[in-house]
């Protein structure tokens, strides 16, 4: 059944995936390799369309979207609990209410705590889920449970990874979000290398999906690499 394949994949159970212990040096390695991949401008970004786990990838994306919407609803509830249903008259009034009143500081503390819990939840279920789904013909449930196992086995290292990701996203957002054009692909590549460090490789790779190999390119080829010519 299609629904069963989306959840559990081609019969792979979470217990069959061997989890490694990782250290901060593995995070450094993943980031370094992520930067190398970005500089070389290599991507298998569109190969996801040919992955047998495409349905599971979409399902996991929908789950994360649902969590985001729930977070928005909870954040609105926190605001209403402190300030009622009437919105502020202006942005200045809102800033004044938040930083100079007791309800405002209550909202900051409670909202930050709740946001932290949501961030931990998202990190736990998605830390290595997407690269796992790209690499193996598994389902969304297997990917999520494996990600949870990786975090449970390496709580301090994965917590450090979460802070690194958050810090890089903040830094990338400062210059009008332009830095995210570099940060996001670097983190994407780094997440792949972190997954390869945290989970033992598949001894019997699925034959139906093998990412197409592309020659590595130098950054000096840009933008000529965007306009290939026949030779």
C-alpha positions as CSV (number, residue, x, y, z in Angstrom):
1,X,0.0,0.0,0.0
2,X,1.2,3.5,-0.8
3,X,0.4,4.8,2.7
4,X,2.5,2.1,4.2
5,X,5.4,2.8,2.0
6,X,5.3,6.5,2.9
7,X,5.5,5.6,6.6
8,X,7.9,2.7,6.7
9,X,9.5,2.5,3.3
10,X,10.6,-0.8,1.8
11,X,10.5,-2.8,5.0
12,X,13.4,-1.0,6.7
13,X,12.9,-0.8,10.5
14,X,14.6,1.8,12.7
15,X,16.4,-0.9,14.7
16,X,18.3,-2.0,11.6
17,X,20.0,1.4,11.2
18,X,23.1,1.5,13.3
19,X,23.7,4.8,15.1
20,X,27.2,6.1,15.8
21,X,28.4,8.4,18.6
22,X,29.5,11.7,17.2
23,X,31.6,14.5,18.7
24,X,32.1,18.3,18.1
25,X,34.9,17.3,15.7
26,X,32.3,15.6,13.5
27,X,30.3,18.8,13.4
28,X,33.4,20.7,12.4
29,X,34.0,18.1,9.7
30,X,30.4,18.4,8.4
31,X,30.6,22.1,8.2
32,X,34.0,22.1,6.4
33,X,32.7,19.6,3.9
34,X,29.5,21.6,3.5
35,X,31.6,24.7,2.7
36,X,33.7,22.7,0.2
37,X,30.6,21.4,-1.5
38,X,29.1,24.9,-1.8
39,X,32.3,26.4,-3.2
40,X,32.4,23.6,-5.8
41,X,28.8,24.4,-6.6
42,X,27.8,20.8,-6.7
43,X,24.2,19.8,-5.9
44,X,21.9,16.9,-6.4
45,X,19.1,19.2,-5.4
46,X,16.7,18.0,-8.2
47,X,17.5,14.4,-7.8
48,X,15.0,14.3,-5.0
49,X,12.3,14.2,-7.7
50,X,13.6,10.7,-8.7
51,X,13.9,9.4,-5.1
52,X,11.7,6.4,-4.2
53,X,11.2,8.2,-0.8
54,X,9.7,11.3,-2.4
55,X,6.3,10.6,-0.8
56,X,7.9,10.3,2.6
57,X,9.9,13.5,2.0
58,X,6.7,15.4,1.2
59,X,5.0,13.8,4.3
60,X,7.8,15.0,6.5
61,X,7.6,18.4,5.1
62,X,3.9,18.6,5.8
63,X,4.5,17.5,9.3
64,X,7.0,20.3,9.9
65,X,4.6,22.7,8.4
66,X,1.9,21.5,10.7
67,X,4.2,22.0,13.7
68,X,5.0,25.5,12.5
69,X,1.3,26.3,12.2
70,X,0.7,24.9,15.7
71,X,3.5,27.1,17.0
72,X,1.9,30.2,15.5
73,X,-1.4,29.3,17.1
74,X,0.3,28.8,20.5
75,X,2.2,32.1,20.1
76,X,-1.1,33.8,19.4
77,X,-2.6,32.2,22.5
78,X,0.3,33.5,24.6
79,X,-0.3,37.0,23.3
80,X,-4.0,36.8,24.0
81,X,-3.5,35.5,27.5
82,X,-1.4,38.5,28.3
83,X,-2.9,41.3,26.3
84,X,-6.4,40.2,25.4
85,X,-8.0,40.0,21.9
86,X,-7.4,43.6,21.0
87,X,-4.3,44.3,19.0
88,X,-1.9,47.2,19.7
89,X,-2.8,50.6,18.2
90,X,0.7,50.9,16.6
91,X,4.1,49.3,16.4
92,X,5.4,51.7,18.9
93,X,2.6,50.9,21.3
94,X,3.3,47.2,20.9
95,X,7.1,47.6,21.6
96,X,6.2,49.7,24.6
97,X,3.7,47.1,25.9
98,X,6.2,44.3,25.5
99,X,9.2,45.8,27.1
100,X,7.8,48.1,29.8
101,X,4.9,46.1,31.2
102,X,4.6,43.0,33.4
103,X,2.4,41.1,30.8
104,X,5.0,42.0,28.2
105,X,7.8,40.4,30.1
106,X,5.6,37.4,30.9
107,X,4.9,37.0,27.2
108,X,8.7,37.2,26.4
109,X,9.6,34.6,29.0
110,X,6.8,32.2,28.3
111,X,7.0,32.7,24.5
112,X,10.7,32.1,24.5
113,X,10.4,28.9,26.5
114,X,7.7,27.6,24.3
115,X,9.6,28.5,21.2
116,X,12.6,26.7,22.5
117,X,10.6,23.5,23.1
118,X,9.3,23.7,19.5
119,X,12.8,24.2,18.2
120,X,14.0,21.2,20.2
121,X,11.1,19.1,18.7
122,X,11.9,20.2,15.2
123,X,15.6,19.5,15.6
124,X,15.0,16.1,17.1
125,X,12.7,14.8,14.4
126,X,14.5,16.4,11.4
127,X,18.2,16.5,12.2
128,X,19.0,13.7,9.8
129,X,15.6,12.8,8.5
130,X,15.8,14.4,5.1
131,X,19.3,13.2,4.1
132,X,18.3,9.7,5.3
133,X,15.2,9.8,3.0
134,X,17.4,10.9,0.1
135,X,19.9,8.2,0.8
136,X,17.7,5.2,1.5
137,X,14.3,3.8,0.5
138,X,12.8,4.3,4.0
139,X,9.5,5.9,5.2
140,X,8.8,9.1,7.1
141,X,8.3,7.2,10.4
142,X,11.6,5.3,10.0
143,X,13.4,8.6,9.2
144,X,11.9,10.5,12.2
145,X,12.5,7.6,14.6
146,X,16.1,7.3,13.4
147,X,16.6,11.0,13.9
148,X,15.3,10.8,17.4
149,X,17.7,7.9,18.1
150,X,20.6,10.0,16.8
151,X,19.7,12.9,19.1
152,X,19.1,10.6,22.1
153,X,22.5,8.9,21.6
154,X,24.3,12.2,21.1
155,X,22.3,14.8,23.1
156,X,25.1,17.3,23.8
157,X,26.6,17.2,20.3
158,X,23.2,17.6,18.7
159,X,22.4,20.4,21.0
160,X,25.6,22.1,19.9
161,X,24.6,21.5,16.3
162,X,21.3,23.2,17.0
163,X,23.0,26.3,18.4
164,X,25.4,26.4,15.4
165,X,22.5,26.2,13.0
166,X,20.6,28.9,14.9
167,X,23.6,31.2,15.1
168,X,24.4,30.8,11.3
169,X,20.8,31.5,10.4
170,X,20.8,34.7,12.6
171,X,24.1,35.8,11.0
172,X,22.8,35.1,7.5
173,X,19.7,37.1,8.2
174,X,21.4,40.3,9.5
175,X,22.3,41.8,6.1
176,X,18.8,41.9,4.8
177,X,18.6,38.1,4.7
178,X,21.2,38.1,1.8
179,X,23.5,35.9,3.8
180,X,21.0,33.1,3.8
181,X,21.9,32.5,0.1
182,X,25.1,31.1,1.4
183,X,24.1,29.8,4.8
184,X,21.2,27.7,3.6
185,X,23.0,25.6,1.0
186,X,26.1,25.2,3.2
187,X,23.9,23.9,6.0
188,X,22.1,21.6,3.5
189,X,25.4,20.1,2.4
190,X,26.7,20.0,6.0
191,X,23.5,18.1,7.2
192,X,24.2,15.5,4.6
193,X,27.8,14.9,5.9
194,X,26.5,15.0,9.5
195,X,24.1,12.2,8.6
196,X,26.9,10.1,7.1
197,X,28.8,10.5,10.3
198,X,25.9,9.7,12.6
199,X,24.4,6.7,10.7
200,X,26.3,3.6,9.5
201,X,26.2,3.3,5.7
202,X,23.8,0.9,4.1
203,X,25.6,-2.3,3.3
204,X,23.0,-3.1,0.7
205,X,22.1,0.2,-1.1
206,X,18.8,0.2,-2.9
207,X,19.4,-0.3,-6.6
208,X,16.4,1.7,-7.8
209,X,17.9,5.1,-6.8
210,X,21.4,6.1,-7.3
211,X,22.1,9.9,-7.4
212,X,23.7,11.0,-10.6
213,X,27.4,11.8,-10.3
214,X,28.4,15.2,-11.5
215,X,31.9,16.5,-12.0
216,X,33.1,18.9,-9.3
217,X,33.4,22.5,-10.6
218,X,35.5,25.3,-9.5
219,X,33.9,28.6,-8.3
220,X,36.0,30.2,-11.1
221,X,33.6,28.6,-13.6
222,X,30.8,30.8,-12.4
223,X,28.8,32.2,-14.2
224,X,30.0,30.4,-17.3
225,X,28.9,27.1,-15.7
226,X,25.3,28.3,-16.0
227,X,25.5,28.4,-19.8
228,X,26.9,25.0,-20.9
229,X,27.8,24.8,-24.6
230,X,28.1,21.8,-26.8
231,X,31.6,20.7,-27.7
